[in-house]
């Protein structure tokens, strides 16, 4: 597995879109929930706005009854009495939606927990780490050989500067005229 595949899987996990189920009440209001089950949050949709559904009993256009006893939370979902066909249609739609979600999940094929993700990343990176370790071992072996070679060489004495001429310092007074005459005298010789 390539590193890019692993990173793509991690990104898919982090950017997973949550698909919410939508239904319509018998009065035409659109409602939305993670799933129409007890304890799920539920909202009414008004254009771009989502508002938690108020406390009350609501009938869906397919006959199901949803009870909300706490603002924005489904307390109970009841099926209409004697309407088994409605239940079959509802279950069929739910299966179709879950199949779509399953297909999307299969495309990502991502581990479910952070521990599994990290394990997959470490497993994918292990060949690279082994390769780097082999290079480090080779370099340390070369360094050992270099030290052994250098230890067999004779030490050379360092060079020191020993001037052959002694420079005498003349008096600190500077006489430009005598300097010029000295230069002229040396020039003619």
Residue frames relative to the residue before (quaternion, step in Angstrom):
aa qw qx qy qz dx dy dz
X 1.0000 0.0000 0.0000 0.0000 0.00 0.00 0.00
X 0.3923 -0.7331 0.5118 0.2160 3.55 -0.86 0.98
X 0.6230 -0.5474 0.4109 0.3787 3.53 -1.25 0.51
X 0.6409 0.5291 -0.3385 0.4412 3.59 0.99 -0.75
X 0.6107 0.5420 -0.3545 0.4556 3.60 1.07 -0.67
X 0.6562 0.5067 -0.3097 0.4656 3.55 0.96 -0.87
X 0.6590 0.4983 -0.3154 0.4668 3.58 0.92 -0.86
X 0.6306 0.5243 -0.3365 0.4629 3.60 1.01 -0.73
X 0.6470 0.5091 -0.3249 0.4655 3.57 1.01 -0.74
X 0.6407 0.5135 -0.3239 0.4700 3.56 0.98 -0.82
X 0.6502 0.5062 -0.3146 0.4712 3.59 0.94 -0.85
X 0.6312 0.5283 -0.3369 0.4570 3.60 0.99 -0.77
X 0.6448 0.5126 -0.3229 0.4660 3.58 1.02 -0.76
X 0.7030 0.4773 -0.2701 0.4528 3.54 0.90 -0.94
X 0.7644 0.3465 -0.1886 0.5099 3.58 1.09 -0.63
X 0.2820 0.7830 -0.5136 0.2088 3.58 1.20 0.38
X 0.3044 -0.7468 0.5676 0.1659 3.55 -0.85 1.02
X 0.3179 -0.7298 0.5733 0.1939 3.53 -0.94 0.89
X 0.2298 -0.7653 0.5879 0.1263 3.55 -0.74 1.09
X 0.1907 -0.7808 0.5881 0.0899 3.53 -0.78 1.06
X 0.4273 -0.6772 0.5344 0.2708 3.54 -1.12 0.69
X 0.1586 -0.7752 0.6052 0.0876 3.53 -1.10 0.75
X 0.0106 -0.7658 0.6430 -0.0016 3.52 -1.20 0.62
X 0.3449 -0.7226 0.5611 0.2101 3.54 -1.30 0.32
X 0.3995 -0.6950 0.5452 0.2452 3.54 -0.98 0.89
X 0.6579 -0.5250 0.3600 0.4024 3.57 -1.24 0.36
X 0.6692 0.4691 -0.3097 0.4860 3.63 1.20 -0.33
X 0.6361 -0.5710 0.3167 0.4111 3.61 1.28 0.13
X 0.5064 0.6429 -0.4267 0.3849 3.62 1.23 -0.11
X 0.3195 -0.7353 0.5671 0.1887 3.55 -0.94 0.91
X 0.0785 -0.7826 0.6169 0.0298 3.56 -0.93 0.96
X 0.1660 -0.7870 0.5918 0.0538 3.53 -1.22 0.58
X 0.0667 0.7782 -0.6207 0.0677 3.56 -1.08 0.83
X 0.6267 -0.4914 0.4237 0.4316 3.57 -1.30 0.33
X 0.7198 -0.1946 0.1460 0.6502 3.52 1.00 -0.93
X 0.4540 -0.6845 0.4923 0.2881 3.56 -1.07 0.67
X 0.3753 0.6827 -0.5163 0.3557 3.51 0.41 1.36
X 0.6698 -0.5017 0.3685 0.4049 3.55 -1.27 0.42
X 0.8020 0.2848 -0.2358 0.4692 3.57 -0.94 0.98
X 0.5665 0.6041 -0.3915 0.4011 3.60 1.22 -0.21
X 0.4817 -0.6355 0.5028 0.3336 3.60 -1.07 0.60
X 0.0938 -0.7991 0.5936 0.0139 3.55 -1.05 0.80
X 0.1007 -0.8058 0.5835 0.0005 3.55 -1.00 0.92
X 0.3078 -0.6817 0.6160 0.2470 3.51 -1.27 0.43
X 0.2761 -0.7692 0.5589 0.1404 3.55 -0.99 0.87
X 0.0245 -0.7748 0.6307 -0.0351 3.50 -0.83 1.11
X 0.7932 -0.1640 0.0749 0.5816 3.58 0.08 1.27
X 0.8101 -0.1672 0.1743 0.5343 3.58 -0.58 -1.20
X 0.6491 0.5452 -0.3069 0.4327 3.60 1.23 -0.36
X 0.1620 -0.7377 0.6475 0.1011 3.53 -1.18 0.74
X 0.0330 -0.7937 0.6072 -0.0156 3.54 -0.77 1.06
X 0.5198 -0.6186 0.4691 0.3565 3.61 -0.98 0.74
X 0.4961 -0.6660 0.4737 0.2931 3.55 -0.99 0.87
X 0.4727 -0.6954 0.4770 0.2558 3.55 -0.91 0.99
X 0.6371 -0.5109 0.4098 0.4064 3.58 -1.30 0.36
X 0.4619 0.6608 -0.4991 0.3177 3.55 -0.94 0.94
X 0.4721 -0.6260 0.5313 0.3210 3.51 -1.38 -0.14
X 0.0822 -0.8146 0.5740 -0.0156 3.55 -0.77 1.08
X 0.2272 -0.7614 0.5943 0.1245 3.56 -1.04 0.81
X 0.3480 -0.7269 0.5566 0.2015 3.53 -0.87 1.02
X 0.6308 -0.5526 0.3807 0.3897 3.56 -1.20 0.42
X 0.6634 0.4726 -0.3175 0.4855 3.64 1.20 -0.28
X 0.6515 -0.5613 0.2923 0.4184 3.60 1.29 0.15
X 0.5127 0.6302 -0.4343 0.3890 3.62 1.17 -0.25
X 0.2474 -0.7529 0.5944 0.1368 3.55 -1.15 0.69
X 0.1211 -0.7800 0.6127 0.0392 3.55 -0.86 1.06
X 0.1572 -0.7761 0.6055 0.0792 3.54 -0.88 1.00
X 0.1029 -0.7684 0.6309 0.0322 3.52 -0.96 0.99
X 0.0914 -0.8167 0.5692 0.0260 3.60 -0.54 1.19
X 0.7251 0.2364 -0.1744 0.6229 3.55 1.31 -0.27
X 0.5734 -0.6244 0.3909 0.3586 3.59 -0.85 0.93
X 0.8641 0.1222 -0.1231 0.4726 3.54 -0.85 1.11
X 0.6993 0.4064 -0.2816 0.5162 3.63 1.22 0.24
X 0.4106 -0.7095 0.5184 0.2435 3.59 -0.86 1.00
X 0.2492 -0.7697 0.5728 0.1322 3.57 -0.80 1.04
X 0.7991 -0.1048 0.1058 0.5825 3.61 0.96 -0.81
X 0.1619 -0.7408 0.6428 0.1087 3.55 -1.23 0.64
X 0.0699 -0.8048 0.5894 0.0023 3.57 -0.68 1.12
X 0.3712 -0.7008 0.5644 0.2292 3.52 -1.12 0.76
X 0.5515 -0.5981 0.4492 0.3692 3.57 -1.12 0.55
X 0.4995 -0.6684 0.4651 0.2957 3.55 -0.98 0.83
X 0.8422 0.1754 -0.1493 0.4876 3.58 -0.93 0.99
X 0.6534 0.4847 -0.3346 0.4755 3.62 1.13 0.16
X 0.0400 -0.8364 0.5463 -0.0217 3.56 0.37 1.24
X 0.5767 0.5864 -0.3779 0.4251 3.60 1.14 -0.54
X 0.6289 0.5295 -0.3356 0.4597 3.56 1.00 -0.80
X 0.6418 0.5192 -0.3198 0.4650 3.57 0.99 -0.83
X 0.6435 0.5216 -0.3205 0.4594 3.58 0.95 -0.83
X 0.6585 0.4967 -0.3076 0.4744 3.61 0.95 -0.86
X 0.6442 0.5270 -0.3152 0.4559 3.56 0.98 -0.88
X 0.6670 0.4890 -0.2925 0.4800 3.58 0.94 -0.92
X 0.6300 0.5359 -0.3338 0.4522 3.60 1.02 -0.79
X 0.6591 0.4919 -0.3049 0.4802 3.60 0.93 -0.88
X 0.6432 0.5221 -0.3194 0.4602 3.57 0.99 -0.83
X 0.6420 0.5172 -0.3158 0.4697 3.60 1.03 -0.80
X 0.6421 0.5204 -0.3228 0.4611 3.58 0.96 -0.85
X 0.6604 0.4914 -0.3076 0.4773 3.56 0.96 -0.84
X 0.6741 0.4815 -0.3117 0.4654 3.60 0.93 -0.82
X 0.5970 0.5464 -0.3654 0.4600 3.62 1.12 -0.58
X 0.6386 0.5155 -0.3223 0.4718 3.58 0.99 -0.82
X 0.6611 0.4900 -0.3024 0.4809 3.57 0.95 -0.87
X 0.6311 0.5314 -0.3314 0.4576 3.59 1.01 -0.79
X 0.6442 0.5129 -0.3230 0.4665 3.59 0.97 -0.84
X 0.6556 0.4998 -0.3177 0.4685 3.59 0.94 -0.82
X 0.6550 0.5028 -0.3078 0.4727 3.56 1.01 -0.80
X 0.6406 0.5240 -0.3267 0.4565 3.59 1.00 -0.80
X 0.6039 0.5539 -0.3616 0.4448 3.57 1.07 -0.67
X 0.7041 0.4385 -0.2687 0.4897 3.55 0.94 -0.82
X 0.0194 -0.8356 0.5440 0.0745 3.60 1.03 -0.85
X 0.2762 0.7890 -0.4981 0.2302 3.52 0.76 1.05
X 0.5482 -0.5924 0.4665 0.3618 3.58 -1.13 0.58
X 0.5274 -0.6851 0.4161 0.2817 3.54 -1.07 0.74
X 0.7964 0.2764 -0.1492 0.5169 3.61 0.95 -0.72
X 0.6478 -0.5180 0.3958 0.3941 3.52 -1.27 0.40
X 0.6200 0.5485 -0.3397 0.4464 3.57 1.04 -0.76
X 0.6584 0.4945 -0.3070 0.4772 3.60 0.99 -0.82
X 0.6237 0.5334 -0.3371 0.4613 3.57 1.03 -0.76
X 0.6833 0.4815 -0.2885 0.4669 3.57 0.86 -0.97
X 0.6226 0.5295 -0.3388 0.4662 3.58 1.02 -0.74
X 0.6534 0.5073 -0.3126 0.4670 3.59 0.95 -0.85
X 0.6464 0.5106 -0.3213 0.4671 3.60 0.99 -0.82
X 0.6641 0.4943 -0.3093 0.4679 3.59 0.90 -0.91
X 0.6469 0.5180 -0.3219 0.4578 3.60 0.96 -0.84
X 0.6730 0.4881 -0.2967 0.4699 3.57 0.98 -0.79
X 0.7020 0.4630 -0.2670 0.4706 3.58 1.05 -0.73
X 0.4896 0.7071 -0.4176 0.2932 3.62 1.19 -0.43
X 0.6510 0.4974 -0.3553 0.4501 3.69 0.83 -0.74
X 0.6433 0.5105 -0.3234 0.4700 3.59 0.97 -0.77
X 0.6491 0.5094 -0.3155 0.4686 3.59 0.97 -0.84
X 0.6410 0.5145 -0.3228 0.4693 3.60 1.00 -0.79
X 0.6389 0.5256 -0.3172 0.4636 3.57 1.02 -0.84
X 0.6594 0.4973 -0.3021 0.4761 3.58 0.95 -0.87
X 0.6361 0.5233 -0.3303 0.4610 3.59 0.99 -0.79
X 0.6341 0.5220 -0.3289 0.4660 3.60 1.01 -0.78
X 0.6467 0.5075 -0.3168 0.4730 3.61 1.00 -0.79
X 0.6388 0.5174 -0.3232 0.4688 3.59 0.98 -0.82
X 0.6470 0.5143 -0.3155 0.4661 3.58 0.97 -0.87
X 0.6511 0.5127 -0.3169 0.4612 3.60 0.97 -0.85
X 0.6682 0.4942 -0.2987 0.4691 3.59 0.96 -0.85
X 0.6562 0.4888 -0.3285 0.4717 3.59 0.95 -0.74
X 0.6119 0.5325 -0.3459 0.4716 3.61 1.11 -0.61
X 0.6502 0.5021 -0.3116 0.4775 3.58 0.99 -0.82
X 0.6376 0.5204 -0.3282 0.4636 3.59 1.01 -0.75
X 0.6322 0.5238 -0.3263 0.4684 3.59 1.03 -0.78
X 0.6454 0.5116 -0.3143 0.4722 3.59 0.99 -0.85
X 0.6446 0.5223 -0.3187 0.4585 3.59 0.98 -0.85
X 0.6464 0.5082 -0.3217 0.4695 3.60 0.95 -0.81
X 0.6496 0.5130 -0.3193 0.4615 3.58 0.96 -0.84
X 0.6551 0.5070 -0.3093 0.4671 3.59 0.97 -0.84
X 0.6851 0.4824 -0.2859 0.4649 3.57 0.90 -0.89
X 0.6458 0.5282 -0.3378 0.4357 3.60 1.04 -0.64
X 0.6529 0.5032 -0.3230 0.4650 3.61 1.17 -0.39
X 0.5704 0.5969 -0.3783 0.4187 3.61 1.19 -0.29
X 0.4796 -0.6490 0.5067 0.3033 3.56 -1.15 0.69
X 0.4749 -0.6563 0.5091 0.2907 3.49 -1.13 0.71
X 0.2624 -0.7505 0.5891 0.1445 3.57 -0.98 0.83
X 0.4688 -0.6665 0.4951 0.3014 3.53 -0.97 0.88
X 0.4714 -0.6727 0.4817 0.3052 3.55 -0.94 0.79
X 0.4981 -0.6488 0.4923 0.2977 3.56 -1.13 0.65
X 0.0863 -0.7721 0.6267 0.0609 3.54 -1.08 0.76
X 0.4452 -0.6968 0.5037 0.2501 3.55 -1.08 0.68
X 0.0536 0.7778 -0.6226 0.0676 3.55 -0.71 1.12
X 0.2597 -0.7929 0.5279 0.1586 3.59 -0.18 1.20
X 0.4040 -0.7225 0.5138 0.2253 3.62 -1.04 0.82
X 0.7264 0.3618 -0.2373 0.5341 3.56 1.05 -0.56
X 0.3048 -0.7174 0.5921 0.2047 3.45 -1.08 0.75
X 0.2765 -0.7537 0.5763 0.1530 3.47 -0.85 0.96
X 0.2065 -0.7758 0.5854 0.1134 3.49 -0.74 1.08
X 0.3529 -0.7236 0.5537 0.2127 3.47 -0.93 0.83
X 0.3072 -0.7431 0.5691 0.1722 3.48 -0.86 0.97
X 0.7147 -0.4365 0.3102 0.4500 3.45 -1.24 0.15
X 0.5638 -0.6451 0.4143 0.3071 3.46 -1.12 0.67
X 0.5768 0.5660 -0.4096 0.4233 3.56 1.13 -0.23
X 0.2443 -0.7803 0.5674 0.0977 3.51 -0.91 0.89
X 0.0438 -0.7848 0.6180 -0.0154 3.51 -0.72 1.15
X 0.3024 -0.7918 0.4987 0.1816 3.60 -0.22 1.20
X 0.6314 0.5537 -0.3466 0.4178 3.60 0.99 -0.72
X 0.6773 0.4707 -0.3033 0.4771 3.60 0.88 -0.84
X 0.6101 0.5462 -0.3482 0.4563 3.56 1.07 -0.60
X 0.6536 0.5039 -0.3081 0.4733 3.58 0.92 -0.85
X 0.6652 0.4905 -0.3146 0.4669 3.61 0.90 -0.89
X 0.6347 0.5257 -0.3376 0.4548 3.62 0.99 -0.72
X 0.6487 0.5160 -0.3099 0.4658 3.57 0.97 -0.80
X 0.6656 0.4972 -0.2996 0.4691 3.56 0.98 -0.86
X 0.6366 0.5219 -0.3309 0.4613 3.54 1.03 -0.73
X 0.6777 0.4730 -0.2930 0.4808 3.61 0.96 -0.77
X 0.5978 0.5948 -0.3468 0.4107 3.56 1.15 -0.60
X 0.6912 0.4858 -0.2753 0.4588 3.54 0.95 -0.90
X 0.6632 0.5243 -0.3187 0.4286 3.61 1.01 -0.56
